Amino acid sequence: MNRLLALAPLLLVNLATAGCNRKPFDATPEGVVREFLERIERVNGDPKEARAVFDLLSKPAQTSLSDRSRRASAAFGKRLGPEQMIAPSHYFPRFQPRQWKTRIRGRQATVELVGLDATSERAEIPCVNEEGRWRIELSLPTLPPIERRPGSERR
């Protein structure tokens, strides 16, 4: 019994540090895609949850959404955050992934999701490694330049 009591602190330290060895979700492309899918399901109009989704996007995607939010804010006359440009109020997945396949090429990766019907339930999620963390590479069309009416120039 005394021997067990003497080992108790050592066991507690081992248990406490065991969780520290787990890799962060963004250490792998598959991990960041899983986290993205989980987070987007929780949004339901919650700005904090929408921000959590935005934080998983690549820097170029975040910049593009920030540009879009500035334009939308100017058009609506109220501030809209960049996360509001993508975050749905309700998210319904097209299918439940059954298989996950990851292809990594340098700093780029593609995570292929396959559902129950492998012919119609497929999706490819591009990812990029930025500063040692995997991020979702959301491709957005380039914004066209802002058109101004003649005579509406600011002076």
Residue pairs with C-beta under 8 A, 6 or more apart in sequence:
23 31
24 31
24 133
25 31
25 32
25 34
25 35
26 32
26 35
26 56
26 133
26 134
26 135
27 133
27 134
28 102
28 134
29 102
29 104
29 109
29 110
29 111
29 125
29 127
29 134
30 100
30 102
30 111
31 134
32 56
32 127
32 133
32 134
32 135
32 136
33 100
33 111
33 113
33 125
33 127
33 136
35 56
36 53
36 56
36 125
36 136
37 93
37 97
39 49
39 52
39 53
39 56
40 53
40 87
40 88
40 91
41 91
41 93
42 49
42 52
43 49
43 50
43 53
43 87
43 88
43 89
43 91
44 89
44 90
44 91
45 89
47 81
47 83
47 84
47 87
49 87
50 81
50 83
50 84
50 86
50 87
51 81
51 83
53 83
53 86
53 87
54 62
54 65
54 82
54 83
54 86
54 87
56 135
56 136
57 65
57 86
57 135
57 136
57 137
57 138
58 128
58 130
58 135
58 136
58 137
58 138
59 130
59 135
60 137
61 135
61 136
61 137
61 138
61 139
61 140
62 82
64 138
64 140
64 143
65 82
65 83
65 85
65 86
65 140
66 82
67 143
68 82
68 85
68 140
68 143
69 80
69 81
69 82
69 84
69 85
71 143
71 146
72 80
72 84
72 85
73 79
73 80
86 138
94 115
94 121
94 123
95 113
95 115
95 116
95 117
95 121
95 123
96 115
96 116
97 113
97 114
97 115
97 123
98 114
98 115
98 116
99 112
99 113
99 114
99 118
100 111
100 112
100 113
100 114
101 111
101 112
101 114
102 109
102 110
102 111
102 112
103 109
103 110
103 112
107 128
107 129
107 130
108 126
108 127
108 128
108 129
108 137
109 126
109 127
109 128
109 129
109 134
110 124
110 125
110 126
110 127
111 124
111 125
111 127
112 122
112 123
112 124
112 125
113 122
113 123
113 124
113 125
114 121
114 122
115 121
115 122
125 136
126 136
126 137
126 139
127 134
127 135
127 136
127 137
128 134
128 135
128 137
129 135
